Amino acid sequence: MEYNVEKLEKELLSKVDTTSQQELEKVNRYINLIRIYYELDESIETEGAVVVTENGSQRFTKTNPAIQEKNRINTSLLSIERSFVFKDGSSPKDGSDLV
């Protein structure tokens, strides 16, 4: 099964109270971050995990900055996920139930 952002958005909207502006805003922010996250994936795939930087006569390699940005976005996504309040009154699991 292929991943689809539009289906994810519909799924989230079906689970949250769509009369709540706060929940709608969270869904929109979450979907926006998901799109950026996967755009960064494409950039990493195209440019590679290591990029060459030229500064005048200097030339050096460094880790692709998109990797660090993906980590920041992932942290934001997880935070938004934990804050969702679903119609059935539940919230997404934080993993503590696995212990």
N, C-alpha and C positions, 0 to 999 in steps of 0.2 A: 504494500500500500504506500502510495507516495504522499509526502507531506504537502499540505496545502494551507497557506496563511488564511485564505478566505473561509475555509472550513473551520479552522481554529477559532477565528473571530465569531462565526455563527455559533459554534459550540459554547464559547464563553458567554455570549449574549443570551443563550438559552438557559444558562445556569445562574445568571445574576439578575437582580431586580433592575429591569430596564427603565423603571420610573425614577431611579436614583441617579442623579447627575454624577455623584461621586463614583459610583460603580461603573457608569458608562465611561467616565474619564479614565479610570484605571484600565478598562479594556482597551480603549484607544491608545493609551500610553504603552501598554503591554505589546499591542500589535505593532506599533511604530518601532519599538525596540527590537522586536523579533525580525522585522524587515531589515533594519540596520545590521543586526547580528549576522544575518545570512549574506548581506552585501559584503561584510568584512570577510566572511568565508571565501567568497568569490575572489576578493582582492588577494587573500593569502594564497589561494590556489594559483592565481595568475602570476603574482610576484614572488611567491615562495615564502618560506618561513624566515629566511635570512635575506636581507636586501643590502645592496651596495650603495653607500652614500658618498658623494663627492663634494668636497668643500675646498674650492680653489685647487691647489696642487695635491691636497690630501685625498686619499681614497681609502675607505674602510667599510667593513661589513658590520651589520648589527641585526638584531632580531627585528622582524617586521613589527612596527608599532601597532598594526591591526590586531595582533595577538593580545597585547595588553588591553586594548579597547574592548575586545571580545570578553575578556575576563571582567572588566568593569560592567559591561552591559549584562552579563550573566548574573552578577551580584544584584543588579537592579531588577532584573526579571524575577529572581527568586524572592526578593522583597515584595514585589507587587503580587506575586502568586500567593504569598502568605497572608496578604491583606484582603484578598477577595472574600466576600461573604456571599455564599451561594443561597439560592432560594430555599433550599431544604434546611437552611440554618447551619450547615456545616462550613468549615473552612478547609482549604487544602491541607494535607498532612505535612508536618514539618520533619518527619522522619523519626521522631521520638518514639513512635509506636512500634518501631522495628526492633527495639532493644529488648 
